[in-house]
Amino acid sequence: MHYESEKCDAIKTQTIENNGREHKFVKNFKMIVSYDGTRYYGWEHQPNTDMTIQGKLEDVLTRMVGADRAHPVTVIGAGRTDAGVHARAMTANVLLDTAMTPEEIQAYMNRYLPDDISVNEVKEAAERFHSRFKAIGKTYRYTLWYGASKPVFDRKYVYVLDAMPDLDRMREAAEHLTGMHDYKSFCGNAHMKKSSVRVVDTIKIETSGHYIRIYYHGNGFLQNMVRIMTGTLLEVGYGRLQPAEMDAILDAKDRKKAGPTAPACGLCLMKVDY
């Protein structure tokens, strides 16, 4: 399978990038990371800024192992969350030439990382473990809020609504969006050339007080996909689209047919399945 060769190439490349040369005792470490994405430009490296989650993790680990700055440590994440998006449990892996224990690595990272990034767990992983290629599913949560007052302490993590949507209509529309589909209409990258077929097996809408939480579980998600699906479901909730129109939107494979992209602040990666 071509995926196996990709995995091998990724691990070999990572070893070279991490150290500038192959080391005999390099170990693969798996970590679970939480972060508040408010002030970051997403997970992945961006030109002309060091304010990315990946960049912050790599800076600390490069310093920890004393690696050459020309060949910094490379951290691979299970996904690439957008600017302003949060994570409760992002899985990542990294190859390190170190005698430090997983507990020592975790302690070092949490000592030097900013307060809005936490490494919750570090474990030694199998040599071939790759956080992105090995992932089989992800759970995202989008949080909405509606009420007469304002969510002062949660304002960075919710999308505040001006009116209460019809949740039953949204649930009906969500049923049309689950299953195996081509989700091109819900992709924010107009130039994506890879397949946009995904499986979304669950879209669950729950309420608690002023909070409306939408949980999405699937085998993978396109760029901005959860936020566009949320914006589209809200259009249904406000009566601007009909639940049955979801089928036509999917069939169109046209981003312009779907609803607006909901703000990044309400989105959080909750879990990655392996």
N, C-alpha and C positions, 0 to 999 in steps of 0.2 A: 504493500500500500504506500502511496506517496506521502501519507501523513507520517508514517514511521521514519522515512528519510528526512522529512522536515524536522521532526523531533530531534533526530540525531544531529542534524546540521545546526539546529538552534543551540543544543547543549555544547557542541564543539565550539561554535562561534562565541557563546557566552564565556567559555573557559578562556579563550584568547582575549576577549574584550576585558574580562575581569583582571587579568594579570599580565597581559602582554606576551605571555608564554605559557605553555602547559605545565601545571604542577602535578606532582604525583599523588598528593594527598588532598586534593580539592574535594570538598563535600557539598552536597546539594541540600539546602535548607528550605523548608516550607514555613511560611509565616502567615498569620492572620492579622490584618491591619484595619483599624478604624480611623476614620478621619472626617472632620468637618470641612467640606469642600468650599465653603463660602469665599475664602480669599485666594483660592487657587485656580489656575487655568486648566483644571482637569488632571487626570492621572498622568498622561503621557507627556514626554518632553515637548516643549514648545520653543521655537526660535526666539531669541532675545528676551527670555525671562527664565529665572530659576525658581519661579513660583508654581511648581508642579509637585504632585505627591511623589511620583517616581523619582524626580530630581532630588527631593529632600531625603528620601530613603537612601539613594545611591551616594549622596554626599557623605552621610554619616558612616555608611558601611565602607566606603573607600578610605575614609580617615581611620576607621577602626582597624582595617587589615594592613594599612600602610601601603596601599596600592599606588602605582604611578598614576598621576593625574591625567596623563595622556592615554591611559588604559583603565578607566574607572570601572568599579563594580557595576554590573548590569542586573537590575531587578526586573523580573518578568511578572506582570500582573495578569490575573484571570480575565480582566476586561479593561476597557479604557473609558472610565467615567468622564463626562464632559465637565467643562468649567462650571463651578458652583454646585455640582452634584456631590452627595455625601455617601459614605459607606459605613455600615456597621461591621461587616466582615468580608473585606476584600482578601482573597487568597493570592499570595505571591510566592515566587521561589527565586533563589539566588545561589550561585556557586561561589563558595568562599574558601580561600586557602588560609585556614585558621585552626588553632588548637583550642579555641574557646568553646565552651559548652553552649547548648541552645539557651540555657538560662542566663549565661553571661552575655550572650549576644543580645537577648531581649533587654536585659538591664542596661547595657551600653546604649542601645538605640533609644530607649525611652528616656535616658538621661539627656541625650543631646538633640533629640527631635523636638520640633515646636510643640506647644501644648495642645494644638488641635490635630495632632497625629499620634496615634498610640499603636504599638505593636503588642497585641494581646496574647500571642502564642508563637513560639519558634520550636520547630522540631526538625531533626535530621530526616530527610526524605530519601527515597530510592533514587539512584543515579539518573533514571530515565523519567522521573516525575517532572512534568511541565505544567505549570498552573493554568495556562491557557488551553493547550492541546488536550489535556486530560479532563477538563471540565465537561460535565454532561448536562448541567442545568444551572439556572440562576433564579433567584427570587429578588424582585424589586418591589419596593413599596412607595407609592405616591400618596402624600398626605395633603388633604384640603382642609380648610377651616371656614366655618360660617357662624357668625353671631353678631349681636349688637355691640359687644365690646371688641377689644383687639387682643390678639395673642402676643402680648409684649415679650414674654420670655421664650416663645417658640417662633418668633417672627422670621428667623433665618431658615426654618425647616418646614414651613407650610406655605401653601398658596392660599391666600385669603380671598374668598369669594364675595361678590357683591350681593348675590341672591342664592337661595337654596335651590339646587337642581333636583329634578325628579329622579330619585335613585332607582326606582323600579324600571323606568325607561332605560337608564344607563345599564342596569343588569341585563335587560333584554338585548341591548345592543352588544354587550360583552359576549354573549353566547354566540353571536355571529362571528366574532373576532377570534374565538378559540379554535384550536385544531391546527392542522398543517395547511399553511397558505403561503402564497407569495405576498410578502408585506412591503413591496416596493412603494406603495402609496403612503406608507408610514415610515419611510426612510428619509432622513434629513440630508443625506449625501447624494446629490443628483448625479455624480460622476462615478458612483460605485459600479464596478464591472463584475464583481462576484455574485453568486446566487443570493437572492433575497428571500429564498424560501426558508421558513422557520416553523417550529412547532411551539405554540403557546397553549399549554394544556389547562391552565387555570387563570381566570381573572375574577378575583373575589372582592366585593365591595362591602366594607364594614363601617359601622358608625359607633362613636363613643362620645357622648356629649356634643361638643361643637366640632369634633373631628370626624372627617370622612377619609377613610384609608382604603386605597385600591392596591391589592396585591397581584402581581403578575409573576407567573412561573412559566419558564420555557427552556428550550435547549439552547437558546441564544437570542440576542436582540441586536437589531441594526442601530446605526447611529441615530440618536434622538427618538427611537421607536416608541419607548414607553411614554415619553412626554407627548408625542404626537397622538398616540392612542388615547391618552388622558384628555388632551384637548378636544379630540373628536367625541369621546364619550360625554364630555361636558356640553358640547353642541347638541347632543341628543337630549341631555338632561334639561336643557333650556328650550327645547322644542324647535330648534333651528334645523335639526336633522331628524329623520325617522330611524328607529332601530333597524328596520329592514334594509335601509340604504347602505349598511355596512358591507353587504355582499357586493353591491355595485362599486363601492369604493375599492374593495380588494381587487375586483376584476379589472378595474381601470389601470392599475399599476402606475398611478399618476399622483405625485405628492400634492398637487393642487386640488385634488378631489377630497382630501382628508381635512380635518379641522386644524386649528392653530397648534403650535407647539407650546405646551404648558411650561411655566417657568422652571428653571433648574432647581431652585431652592427646595421644592417639595419632594424631590426624588432621592431615594436612598437605596443602595445595594445592600440587601439584608444577608444573603447567603449564596455560596457557590457550592454546587454538588459535584462529587467525584465518585 
